[in-house]
């Protein structure tokens, strides 16, 4: 019989051989049944295992407009998207500049 340890958050890890035998994949919903001192784990809803490679090529990116070179992530400058700060205005003659403005 396999054993698991309950974490401080109340979580347990179902052993790999049990998950494989019963087809328990990430996202599978389970129910806990209290049967007089025995806790039974019942599969409520199974979720098919996903294959990340199955989605390869689903997203299409439009080709760059004619005459424009292809964009490269290495050339992207996130600072260029920031709004420029307002330029500090010089103090008028005869007035002191206030701090924080």
GUVEX-631835 format. One record per atom (N, C-alpha, C): residue in one letter; x, y, z. Coordinates in steps of 0.2 Angstrom, whole numbers, plus 2048, in hexadecimal, padded with zeros to 3 digits. Each point is the difference from the previous one (the first is absolute). Layout:
N
REC  res   px   py   pz
REC    A    X    Y    Z
...
//
This chain:
101
REC  res   px   py   pz
REC    X  804  7FA  800
REC    X  7FC  806  800
REC    X  804  806  800
REC    X  7FF  805  7FC
REC    X  804  806  800
REC    X  7FE  805  805
REC    X  804  804  802
REC    X  7FF  805  806
REC    X  802  807  7FD
REC    X  7FD  805  803
REC    X  801  807  7FE
REC    X  800  804  807
REC    X  803  806  800
REC    X  800  804  806
REC    X  7FC  806  7FF
REC    X  7FC  802  804
REC    X  7FC  806  800
REC    X  805  806  801
REC    X  7FF  805  7FC
REC    X  804  807  801
REC    X  7FD  804  805
REC    X  803  806  801
REC    X  7FD  805  805
REC    X  7FA  803  7FC
REC    X  800  800  7FA
REC    X  7FA  803  7FC
REC    X  7FA  7FB  7FF
REC    X  801  7FA  803
REC    X  7FB  7FB  7FF
REC    X  800  7FC  7F9
REC    X  806  800  7FD
REC    X  801  7FD  7F9
REC    X  803  7F9  801
REC    X  7FF  7FC  7FC
REC    X  804  7F9  7FF
REC    X  801  7FF  7F9
REC    X  805  7FC  7FF
REC    X  802  7FE  7F9
REC    X  7FE  7F9  7FF
REC    X  7FC  7FF  7FB
REC    X  7FE  7F9  7FE
REC    X  806  7FD  7FD
REC    X  802  7FA  802
REC    X  806  7FD  7FD
REC    X  7FF  7FF  7F9
REC    X  806  800  7FC
REC    X  800  800  7F9
REC    X  7FC  7F9  7FD
REC    X  802  7FB  803
REC    X  7FD  7F9  7FE
REC    X  7F8  800  801
REC    X  7FE  804  805
REC    X  7F8  800  801
REC    X  7FD  805  7FA
REC    X  804  805  7FF
REC    X  7FD  805  7FB
REC    X  800  7FD  7F9
REC    X  805  7FC  7FF
REC    X  801  7FC  7F9
REC    X  7FB  7FB  800
REC    X  7FF  7FC  805
REC    X  7FB  7FA  800
REC    X  7F9  803  7FF
REC    X  7FE  805  803
REC    X  7F9  803  7FF
REC    X  7FF  806  7FC
REC    X  805  801  7FC
REC    X  800  806  7FB
REC    X  7FE  807  803
REC    X  804  801  805
REC    X  7FF  807  804
REC    X  804  805  7FD
REC    X  7FE  804  7FC
REC    X  804  805  7FD
REC    X  7FF  807  803
REC    X  804  805  7FF
REC    X  7FF  807  803
REC    X  7F9  802  7FE
REC    X  7FC  803  805
REC    X  7FA  803  7FF
REC    X  7FA  7FB  801
REC    X  802  7F9  801
REC    X  7FB  7FB  802
REC    X  7FD  802  807
REC    X  7F9  800  800
REC    X  7FC  802  806
REC    X  7FF  7FA  804
REC    X  801  800  807
REC    X  7FF  7FB  804
REC    X  7FC  802  806
REC    X  7FD  7FB  803
REC    X  7FB  801  806
REC    X  803  7FB  805
REC    X  7FF  803  806
REC    X  802  7FC  806
REC    X  7FA  7FE  804
REC    X  7FF  7F9  801
REC    X  7FA  7FD  803
REC    X  802  7FE  807
REC    X  7FD  802  805
REC    X  801  7FE  807
REC    X  7FC  7FA  801
REC    X  803  7FA  801
REC    X  7FC  7FA  801
REC    X  802  7FD  807
REC    X  7FE  804  805
REC    X  801  7FD  807
REC    X  807  7FE  802
REC    X  804  806  800
REC    X  807  7FF  802
REC    X  805  7FE  7FA
REC    X  7FD  7FF  7FA
REC    X  804  7FF  7FA
REC    X  7FE  805  7FB
REC    X  805  803  7FD
REC    X  7FF  805  7FB
REC    X  801  7FD  7F9
REC    X  7FB  800  7FC
REC    X  801  7FE  7F9
REC    X  800  805  7FB
REC    X  805  800  7FB
REC    X  801  804  7FB
REC    X  7FC  7FE  7FA
REC    X  7FB  804  7FD
REC    X  7FC  7FE  7FB
REC    X  802  805  7FA
REC    X  801  7FE  7FA
REC    X  801  804  7FA
REC    X  7F9  803  7FE
REC    X  800  807  800
REC    X  7F9  803  7FE
REC    X  800  801  7F9
REC    X  806  803  7FD
REC    X  800  802  7F9
REC    X  807  7FF  7FE
REC    X  801  7FC  7FA
REC    X  807  7FF  7FE
REC    X  801  806  7FA
REC    X  806  801  800
REC    X  802  805  7FB
REC    X  806  7FD  7FB
REC    X  7FF  800  7FA
REC    X  805  7FD  7FC
REC    X  807  803  800
REC    X  805  7FD  800
REC    X  807  802  800
REC    X  801  805  7FA
REC    X  803  805  801
REC    X  801  805  7FB
REC    X  807  7FF  7FD
REC    X  801  801  7FA
REC    X  807  7FF  7FD
REC    X  802  807  7FD
REC    X  804  804  803
REC    X  802  806  7FE
REC    X  802  801  7F8
REC    X  803  7FA  7FE
REC    X  802  800  7F9
REC    X  7FA  800  7FB
REC    X  7FA  7FE  803
REC    X  7FA  7FF  7FB
REC    X  7FE  807  7FE
REC    X  802  805  804
REC    X  7FE  807  7FE
REC    X  805  804  7FC
REC    X  805  7FD  7FE
REC    X  805  803  7FC
REC    X  7FE  802  7FA
REC    X  801  806  7FE
REC    X  7FD  803  7F9
REC    X  7F9  802  800
REC    X  7FD  800  806
REC    X  7F9  803  800
REC    X  800  807  7FF
REC    X  805  804  803
REC    X  800  807  800
REC    X  804  802  7F9
REC    X  7FD  804  7FC
REC    X  803  803  7FA
REC    X  802  807  801
REC    X  805  802  7FF
REC    X  803  807  800
REC    X  800  803  7F9
REC    X  7FD  806  7FF
REC    X  800  803  7FA
REC    X  807  802  7FE
REC    X  801  7FF  7F9
REC    X  806  802  7FE
REC    X  801  808  800
REC    X  806  802  801
REC    X  801  808  800
REC    X  7FE  803  7FA
REC    X  7FE  806  800
REC    X  7FD  804  7FA
REC    X  806  800  7FB
REC    X  7FE  801  7FA
REC    X  805  800  7FB
REC    X  805  806  801
REC    X  806  7FF  7FF
REC    X  805  805  801
REC    X  802  801  807
REC    X  7FD  7FD  805
REC    X  802  800  807
REC    X  804  7FA  802
REC    X  805  801  804
REC    X  804  7FA  802
REC    X  7FC  7FC  805
REC    X  802  7FA  801
REC    X  7FD  7FC  805
REC    X  802  802  807
REC    X  7FC  800  805
REC    X  801  802  806
REC    X  803  7FB  804
REC    X  805  801  805
REC    X  804  7FB  804
REC    X  7FF  802  807
REC    X  7FE  7FC  804
REC    X  800  801  807
REC    X  806  803  803
REC    X  806  7FE  7FE
REC    X  806  802  802
REC    X  801  808  7FF
REC    X  7FC  803  7FB
REC    X  800  807  7FF
REC    X  7FB  804  803
REC    X  7FC  7FD  804
REC    X  7FB  803  804
REC    X  802  804  806
REC    X  7FE  806  801
REC    X  802  804  805
REC    X  7FA  802  804
REC    X  7FF  7FD  806
REC    X  7FA  801  804
REC    X  800  808  802
REC    X  805  803  801
REC    X  801  807  803
REC    X  7FD  804  7FA
REC    X  800  7FE  7FA
REC    X  7FD  805  7FB
REC    X  7F9  801  800
REC    X  7FC  7FB  804
REC    X  7F9  801  801
REC    X  7FE  804  806
REC    X  805  802  804
REC    X  7FE  804  806
REC    X  7FF  808  7FD
REC    X  7FB  803  803
REC    X  7FF  807  7FF
REC    X  806  804  802
REC    X  802  805  7FC
REC    X  806  804  803
REC    X  7FD  804  806
REC    X  805  801  805
REC    X  7FE  804  806
REC    X  800  807  7FE
REC    X  7FB  804  803
REC    X  800  807  7FF
REC    X  806  804  802
REC    X  802  804  7FB
REC    X  807  804  802
REC    X  7FE  805  805
REC    X  805  800  805
REC    X  800  805  805
REC    X  800  807  7FE
REC    X  7FC  804  802
REC    X  800  807  7FE
REC    X  804  804  804
REC    X  804  804  7FD
REC    X  805  804  804
REC    X  7FC  805  804
REC    X  802  802  806
REC    X  7FD  804  805
REC    X  800  807  7FD
REC    X  7FB  804  801
REC    X  7FF  807  7FE
REC    X  805  804  804
REC    X  802  805  7FD
REC    X  805  805  804
REC    X  7FC  803  806
REC    X  804  800  805
REC    X  7FD  803  806
REC    X  7FC  7FB  804
REC    X  7FF  7FA  7FE
REC    X  7FC  7FB  804
REC    X  805  7FA  801
REC    X  7FF  7FD  806
REC    X  804  7FA  801
REC    X  7FC  7FA  7FE
REC    X  804  7FB  7FE
REC    X  7FD  7FA  7FD
REC    X  7FE  7FC  806
REC    X  7FA  7FD  800
REC    X  7FE  7FC  806
REC    X  802  7F9  7FF
REC    X  801  7FC  805
REC    X  802  7F9  800
REC    X  7FB  7FC  7FE
REC    X  801  7FB  7FC
REC    X  7FB  7FB  7FE
REC    X  7FC  802  7FA
REC    X  801  806  7FD
REC    X  7FC  802  7FA
REC    X  805  801  7FA
//
